[in-house]
Every structure is written in C-alpha cells, then in structure tokens.
C-alpha cells in the first residue's frame, strides 16, 4: 500500500493502517534516534514519542511524498524538547 492511501486510512481512524505505518517506518526512525541517543532504551522511547506526535497530528498532515522527510525533523524536535527537560 502506498503512503498516500495509508495516511488517508489513518486519518479515518483505521487501526490496521496505524499498525502498518509503524511497522513500515519503525526501523528507519529507530536508527535515526539511535544515532542521537546514549542508549537503546532512550532511542526506543524517542522513537515511540515521535510516532505518537505524528499520529496525534495526523489530521493536519498534508501528504507531500516521502514520510521520512517529515518524520526525521519531527524526531529532532522531540529529541531537543526532551533534552531541555
């Protein structure tokens, strides 16, 4: 399934689409997080928080193509906000 249809289904509240989305991008986002965190647990927490933020704001998401183009900056934002606390 392409990302446009996946996002559309997520916007409609389709839980299977959310699961597919996470499975599709989890490893990629975790890798980015792991490169910025001190340990695996912190990277996993950051990855989870990144997905939660994306899903919380899915209604306002405008599909522009490559999801990781949005997810990586979101991860940076979450990471830096966490670092401040």
Order of alpha helices (4+ residues) and beta strands (2+ residues): alpha-alpha-alpha-alpha
